[in-house]
Amino acid sequence: MTPQQRIRLARRHAGLSQAALAHAVGVQRSAVSHWEATPGKSPSASHLREAAMATGVQYEWLATGRGRMTLSQDVAMDSVAAADAMLVDDPLELRLLAAFRESPVLARAPLVEVVEQLALQRVGRARAPETRRPAGG
């Protein structure tokens, strides 16, 4: 089975349209169409990881065709969502993490910057400049 066929199969198995998978991954619908086309363009590793998570299939299967397509019960418990539930106790922190993951890829850096600014205002410190001039220059 080709990588394009695996992406299409995973998407259909999850009951997602190309637009829904694109939204979950943070890309345009046309990107998903290109990933599924023959010959198709390959998604980046991070987009492939997001697609595996959105469709509930194992990353290794989606990327290489090896292993099982669907998550076993043991693997599901080791998933990111299960780890978050065990490692993050604060419900507000979980909401923040969920909002970050659901936001478009291009909005993530500005979102983090806003939160950092709010945190710095709370403790009364000014934010350090991003770039510094060399001494004597």
CNS distance restraints for C-alpha pairs under 8 A (distance, minus, plus):
assign (resid   1 and name CA) (resid   5 and name CA) 6.15 0.50 0.50
assign (resid   1 and name CA) (resid   6 and name CA) 6.69 0.50 0.50
assign (resid   1 and name CA) (resid  65 and name CA) 7.20 0.50 0.50
assign (resid   2 and name CA) (resid   6 and name CA) 6.32 0.50 0.50
assign (resid   3 and name CA) (resid   7 and name CA) 6.28 0.50 0.50
assign (resid   3 and name CA) (resid  36 and name CA) 7.97 0.50 0.50
assign (resid   3 and name CA) (resid  62 and name CA) 7.04 0.50 0.50
assign (resid   3 and name CA) (resid  63 and name CA) 6.90 0.50 0.50
assign (resid   3 and name CA) (resid  64 and name CA) 7.34 0.50 0.50
assign (resid   3 and name CA) (resid  65 and name CA) 7.51 0.50 0.50
assign (resid   4 and name CA) (resid   8 and name CA) 6.31 0.50 0.50
assign (resid   4 and name CA) (resid  35 and name CA) 5.84 0.50 0.50
assign (resid   4 and name CA) (resid  36 and name CA) 4.36 0.50 0.50
assign (resid   4 and name CA) (resid  37 and name CA) 6.40 0.50 0.50
assign (resid   4 and name CA) (resid  38 and name CA) 7.05 0.50 0.50
assign (resid   4 and name CA) (resid  40 and name CA) 6.56 0.50 0.50
assign (resid   5 and name CA) (resid   9 and name CA) 5.95 0.50 0.50
assign (resid   5 and name CA) (resid  36 and name CA) 6.51 0.50 0.50
assign (resid   6 and name CA) (resid  10 and name CA) 5.97 0.50 0.50
assign (resid   6 and name CA) (resid  62 and name CA) 5.96 0.50 0.50
assign (resid   6 and name CA) (resid  65 and name CA) 7.55 0.50 0.50
assign (resid   7 and name CA) (resid  11 and name CA) 6.13 0.50 0.50
assign (resid   7 and name CA) (resid  35 and name CA) 7.32 0.50 0.50
assign (resid   7 and name CA) (resid  36 and name CA) 6.35 0.50 0.50
assign (resid   7 and name CA) (resid  62 and name CA) 6.62 0.50 0.50
assign (resid   8 and name CA) (resid  12 and name CA) 6.11 0.50 0.50
assign (resid   8 and name CA) (resid  36 and name CA) 5.88 0.50 0.50
assign (resid   9 and name CA) (resid  13 and name CA) 5.87 0.50 0.50
assign (resid  10 and name CA) (resid  14 and name CA) 6.21 0.50 0.50
assign (resid  10 and name CA) (resid  52 and name CA) 7.80 0.50 0.50
assign (resid  10 and name CA) (resid  55 and name CA) 5.88 0.50 0.50
assign (resid  10 and name CA) (resid  56 and name CA) 7.88 0.50 0.50
assign (resid  10 and name CA) (resid  57 and name CA) 6.71 0.50 0.50
assign (resid  10 and name CA) (resid  62 and name CA) 7.80 0.50 0.50
assign (resid  11 and name CA) (resid  15 and name CA) 6.34 0.50 0.50
assign (resid  11 and name CA) (resid  16 and name CA) 5.39 0.50 0.50
assign (resid  11 and name CA) (resid  17 and name CA) 7.09 0.50 0.50
assign (resid  11 and name CA) (resid  18 and name CA) 7.55 0.50 0.50
assign (resid  11 and name CA) (resid  21 and name CA) 6.99 0.50 0.50
assign (resid  11 and name CA) (resid  55 and name CA) 5.86 0.50 0.50
assign (resid  12 and name CA) (resid  16 and name CA) 5.83 0.50 0.50
assign (resid  12 and name CA) (resid  17 and name CA) 7.37 0.50 0.50
assign (resid  13 and name CA) (resid  55 and name CA) 7.42 0.50 0.50
assign (resid  14 and name CA) (resid  55 and name CA) 5.06 0.50 0.50
assign (resid  14 and name CA) (resid  56 and name CA) 7.05 0.50 0.50
assign (resid  16 and name CA) (resid  20 and name CA) 5.64 0.50 0.50
assign (resid  16 and name CA) (resid  21 and name CA) 6.04 0.50 0.50
assign (resid  16 and name CA) (resid  55 and name CA) 7.82 0.50 0.50
assign (resid  17 and name CA) (resid  21 and name CA) 6.26 0.50 0.50
assign (resid  18 and name CA) (resid  22 and name CA) 6.02 0.50 0.50
assign (resid  18 and name CA) (resid  29 and name CA) 5.78 0.50 0.50
assign (resid  18 and name CA) (resid  32 and name CA) 5.98 0.50 0.50
assign (resid  18 and name CA) (resid  33 and name CA) 6.84 0.50 0.50
assign (resid  19 and name CA) (resid  23 and name CA) 6.16 0.50 0.50
assign (resid  19 and name CA) (resid  28 and name CA) 7.48 0.50 0.50
assign (resid  19 and name CA) (resid  29 and name CA) 4.82 0.50 0.50
assign (resid  19 and name CA) (resid  32 and name CA) 7.88 0.50 0.50
assign (resid  20 and name CA) (resid  24 and name CA) 6.25 0.50 0.50
assign (resid  21 and name CA) (resid  25 and name CA) 6.14 0.50 0.50
assign (resid  21 and name CA) (resid  29 and name CA) 7.79 0.50 0.50
assign (resid  21 and name CA) (resid  32 and name CA) 7.42 0.50 0.50
assign (resid  21 and name CA) (resid  51 and name CA) 6.95 0.50 0.50
assign (resid  21 and name CA) (resid  54 and name CA) 7.02 0.50 0.50
assign (resid  21 and name CA) (resid  55 and name CA) 7.93 0.50 0.50
assign (resid  22 and name CA) (resid  26 and name CA) 5.80 0.50 0.50
assign (resid  22 and name CA) (resid  27 and name CA) 4.97 0.50 0.50
assign (resid  22 and name CA) (resid  28 and name CA) 5.59 0.50 0.50
assign (resid  22 and name CA) (resid  29 and name CA) 5.10 0.50 0.50
assign (resid  22 and name CA) (resid  31 and name CA) 7.35 0.50 0.50
assign (resid  22 and name CA) (resid  32 and name CA) 6.12 0.50 0.50
assign (resid  23 and name CA) (resid  27 and name CA) 6.25 0.50 0.50
assign (resid  23 and name CA) (resid  28 and name CA) 7.25 0.50 0.50
assign (resid  23 and name CA) (resid  29 and name CA) 7.67 0.50 0.50
assign (resid  23 and name CA) (resid 104 and name CA) 7.81 0.50 0.50
assign (resid  24 and name CA) (resid  50 and name CA) 7.35 0.50 0.50
assign (resid  24 and name CA) (resid  51 and name CA) 7.43 0.50 0.50
assign (resid  24 and name CA) (resid  54 and name CA) 6.28 0.50 0.50
assign (resid  24 and name CA) (resid 102 and name CA) 7.09 0.50 0.50
assign (resid  25 and name CA) (resid  47 and name CA) 6.08 0.50 0.50
assign (resid  25 and name CA) (resid  50 and name CA) 5.28 0.50 0.50
assign (resid  25 and name CA) (resid  51 and name CA) 5.90 0.50 0.50
assign (resid  25 and name CA) (resid  54 and name CA) 7.42 0.50 0.50
assign (resid  26 and name CA) (resid 103 and name CA) 7.63 0.50 0.50
assign (resid  26 and name CA) (resid 104 and name CA) 5.03 0.50 0.50
assign (resid  26 and name CA) (resid 105 and name CA) 5.50 0.50 0.50
assign (resid  27 and name CA) (resid  31 and name CA) 6.43 0.50 0.50
assign (resid  27 and name CA) (resid  32 and name CA) 7.77 0.50 0.50
assign (resid  27 and name CA) (resid 104 and name CA) 7.84 0.50 0.50
assign (resid  27 and name CA) (resid 105 and name CA) 7.86 0.50 0.50
assign (resid  28 and name CA) (resid  32 and name CA) 7.20 0.50 0.50
assign (resid  29 and name CA) (resid  33 and name CA) 6.42 0.50 0.50
assign (resid  30 and name CA) (resid  34 and name CA) 6.16 0.50 0.50
assign (resid  31 and name CA) (resid  35 and name CA) 6.23 0.50 0.50
assign (resid  32 and name CA) (resid  36 and name CA) 6.31 0.50 0.50
assign (resid  33 and name CA) (resid  37 and name CA) 6.12 0.50 0.50
assign (resid  34 and name CA) (resid  40 and name CA) 5.26 0.50 0.50
assign (resid  34 and name CA) (resid  41 and name CA) 5.59 0.50 0.50
assign (resid  35 and name CA) (resid  40 and name CA) 5.07 0.50 0.50
assign (resid  35 and name CA) (resid  41 and name CA) 5.09 0.50 0.50
assign (resid  35 and name CA) (resid  42 and name CA) 5.70 0.50 0.50
assign (resid  35 and name CA) (resid  43 and name CA) 6.42 0.50 0.50
assign (resid  36 and name CA) (resid  40 and name CA) 5.97 0.50 0.50
assign (resid  36 and name CA) (resid  41 and name CA) 7.97 0.50 0.50
assign (resid  37 and name CA) (resid  41 and name CA) 7.60 0.50 0.50
assign (resid  43 and name CA) (resid  47 and name CA) 5.81 0.50 0.50
assign (resid  43 and name CA) (resid  48 and name CA) 5.91 0.50 0.50
assign (resid  44 and name CA) (resid  48 and name CA) 6.10 0.50 0.50
assign (resid  45 and name CA) (resid  49 and name CA) 6.11 0.50 0.50
assign (resid  46 and name CA) (resid  50 and name CA) 6.24 0.50 0.50
assign (resid  47 and name CA) (resid  51 and name CA) 6.07 0.50 0.50
assign (resid  48 and name CA) (resid  52 and name CA) 6.13 0.50 0.50
assign (resid  48 and name CA) (resid  59 and name CA) 7.34 0.50 0.50
assign (resid  48 and name CA) (resid  62 and name CA) 7.51 0.50 0.50
assign (resid  48 and name CA) (resid  63 and name CA) 7.10 0.50 0.50
assign (resid  49 and name CA) (resid  53 and name CA) 6.27 0.50 0.50
assign (resid  49 and name CA) (resid  59 and name CA) 6.04 0.50 0.50
assign (resid  50 and name CA) (resid  54 and name CA) 6.05 0.50 0.50
assign (resid  51 and name CA) (resid  55 and name CA) 6.03 0.50 0.50
assign (resid  52 and name CA) (resid  56 and name CA) 5.77 0.50 0.50
assign (resid  52 and name CA) (resid  57 and name CA) 5.09 0.50 0.50
assign (resid  52 and name CA) (resid  58 and name CA) 6.07 0.50 0.50
assign (resid  52 and name CA) (resid  59 and name CA) 5.35 0.50 0.50
assign (resid  52 and name CA) (resid  62 and name CA) 6.73 0.50 0.50
assign (resid  53 and name CA) (resid  57 and name CA) 6.66 0.50 0.50
assign (resid  53 and name CA) (resid  58 and name CA) 7.83 0.50 0.50
assign (resid  53 and name CA) (resid  59 and name CA) 7.80 0.50 0.50
assign (resid  56 and name CA) (resid  70 and name CA) 6.53 0.50 0.50
assign (resid  56 and name CA) (resid  71 and name CA) 6.68 0.50 0.50
assign (resid  57 and name CA) (resid  61 and name CA) 7.39 0.50 0.50
assign (resid  57 and name CA) (resid  62 and name CA) 7.08 0.50 0.50
assign (resid  57 and name CA) (resid  69 and name CA) 5.41 0.50 0.50
assign (resid  57 and name CA) (resid  70 and name CA) 4.50 0.50 0.50
assign (resid  57 and name CA) (resid  71 and name CA) 5.69 0.50 0.50
assign (resid  58 and name CA) (resid  62 and name CA) 6.37 0.50 0.50
assign (resid  58 and name CA) (resid  68 and name CA) 6.96 0.50 0.50
assign (resid  58 and name CA) (resid  69 and name CA) 5.74 0.50 0.50
assign (resid  58 and name CA) (resid  70 and name CA) 5.87 0.50 0.50
assign (resid  58 and name CA) (resid  71 and name CA) 5.75 0.50 0.50
assign (resid  59 and name CA) (resid  63 and name CA) 5.97 0.50 0.50
assign (resid  60 and name CA) (resid  64 and name CA) 5.72 0.50 0.50
assign (resid  60 and name CA) (resid  65 and name CA) 6.85 0.50 0.50
assign (resid  60 and name CA) (resid  66 and name CA) 6.24 0.50 0.50
assign (resid  60 and name CA) (resid  67 and name CA) 6.80 0.50 0.50
assign (resid  61 and name CA) (resid  65 and name CA) 4.28 0.50 0.50
assign (resid  61 and name CA) (resid  66 and name CA) 4.86 0.50 0.50
assign (resid  61 and name CA) (resid  67 and name CA) 5.47 0.50 0.50
assign (resid  61 and name CA) (resid  68 and name CA) 6.14 0.50 0.50
assign (resid  61 and name CA) (resid  69 and name CA) 5.50 0.50 0.50
assign (resid  62 and name CA) (resid  69 and name CA) 7.27 0.50 0.50
assign (resid  71 and name CA) (resid  75 and name CA) 5.73 0.50 0.50
assign (resid  71 and name CA) (resid  76 and name CA) 5.77 0.50 0.50
assign (resid  72 and name CA) (resid  76 and name CA) 6.08 0.50 0.50
assign (resid  73 and name CA) (resid  77 and name CA) 6.41 0.50 0.50
assign (resid  74 and name CA) (resid  78 and name CA) 6.63 0.50 0.50
assign (resid  75 and name CA) (resid  79 and name CA) 6.34 0.50 0.50
assign (resid  76 and name CA) (resid  82 and name CA) 7.41 0.50 0.50
assign (resid  77 and name CA) (resid  82 and name CA) 5.54 0.50 0.50
assign (resid  77 and name CA) (resid  83 and name CA) 7.59 0.50 0.50
assign (resid  78 and name CA) (resid  82 and name CA) 6.23 0.50 0.50
assign (resid  78 and name CA) (resid  83 and name CA) 6.42 0.50 0.50
assign (resid  79 and name CA) (resid  83 and name CA) 6.22 0.50 0.50
assign (resid  80 and name CA) (resid  84 and name CA) 6.03 0.50 0.50
assign (resid  81 and name CA) (resid  85 and name CA) 6.28 0.50 0.50
assign (resid  82 and name CA) (resid  86 and name CA) 6.44 0.50 0.50
assign (resid  83 and name CA) (resid  87 and name CA) 5.95 0.50 0.50
assign (resid  84 and name CA) (resid  88 and name CA) 5.46 0.50 0.50
assign (resid  84 and name CA) (resid  94 and name CA) 7.68 0.50 0.50
assign (resid  85 and name CA) (resid  89 and name CA) 7.27 0.50 0.50
assign (resid  88 and name CA) (resid  93 and name CA) 7.04 0.50 0.50
assign (resid  88 and name CA) (resid  94 and name CA) 6.60 0.50 0.50
assign (resid  89 and name CA) (resid  93 and name CA) 7.78 0.50 0.50
assign (resid  89 and name CA) (resid  94 and name CA) 7.81 0.50 0.50
assign (resid  90 and name CA) (resid  94 and name CA) 6.44 0.50 0.50
assign (resid  91 and name CA) (resid  95 and name CA) 6.28 0.50 0.50
assign (resid  92 and name CA) (resid  96 and name CA) 6.18 0.50 0.50
assign (resid  93 and name CA) (resid  97 and name CA) 6.13 0.50 0.50
assign (resid  94 and name CA) (resid  98 and name CA) 6.06 0.50 0.50
assign (resid  95 and name CA) (resid  99 and name CA) 6.04 0.50 0.50
assign (resid  96 and name CA) (resid 100 and name CA) 6.16 0.50 0.50
assign (resid  97 and name CA) (resid 101 and name CA) 6.25 0.50 0.50
assign (resid  98 and name CA) (resid 102 and name CA) 6.10 0.50 0.50
assign (resid  99 and name CA) (resid 103 and name CA) 6.06 0.50 0.50
assign (resid 100 and name CA) (resid 108 and name CA) 6.30 0.50 0.50
assign (resid 100 and name CA) (resid 111 and name CA) 7.46 0.50 0.50
assign (resid 103 and name CA) (resid 107 and name CA) 6.29 0.50 0.50
assign (resid 103 and name CA) (resid 108 and name CA) 6.43 0.50 0.50
assign (resid 104 and name CA) (resid 108 and name CA) 6.64 0.50 0.50
assign (resid 107 and name CA) (resid 111 and name CA) 6.13 0.50 0.50
assign (resid 108 and name CA) (resid 112 and name CA) 6.25 0.50 0.50
assign (resid 109 and name CA) (resid 113 and name CA) 6.25 0.50 0.50
assign (resid 110 and name CA) (resid 114 and name CA) 6.22 0.50 0.50
assign (resid 111 and name CA) (resid 115 and name CA) 6.42 0.50 0.50
assign (resid 112 and name CA) (resid 116 and name CA) 6.09 0.50 0.50
assign (resid 113 and name CA) (resid 117 and name CA) 6.11 0.50 0.50
assign (resid 114 and name CA) (resid 118 and name CA) 6.24 0.50 0.50
assign (resid 115 and name CA) (resid 119 and name CA) 6.13 0.50 0.50
assign (resid 116 and name CA) (resid 120 and name CA) 6.15 0.50 0.50
assign (resid 117 and name CA) (resid 121 and name CA) 6.17 0.50 0.50
assign (resid 117 and name CA) (resid 127 and name CA) 7.24 0.50 0.50
assign (resid 118 and name CA) (resid 122 and name CA) 6.22 0.50 0.50
assign (resid 119 and name CA) (resid 123 and name CA) 6.59 0.50 0.50
assign (resid 120 and name CA) (resid 124 and name CA) 5.99 0.50 0.50
assign (resid 120 and name CA) (resid 125 and name CA) 5.34 0.50 0.50
assign (resid 120 and name CA) (resid 126 and name CA) 6.46 0.50 0.50
assign (resid 120 and name CA) (resid 127 and name CA) 6.64 0.50 0.50
assign (resid 121 and name CA) (resid 125 and name CA) 6.23 0.50 0.50
assign (resid 121 and name CA) (resid 126 and name CA) 7.30 0.50 0.50
assign (resid 133 and name CA) (resid 137 and name CA) 6.64 0.50 0.50
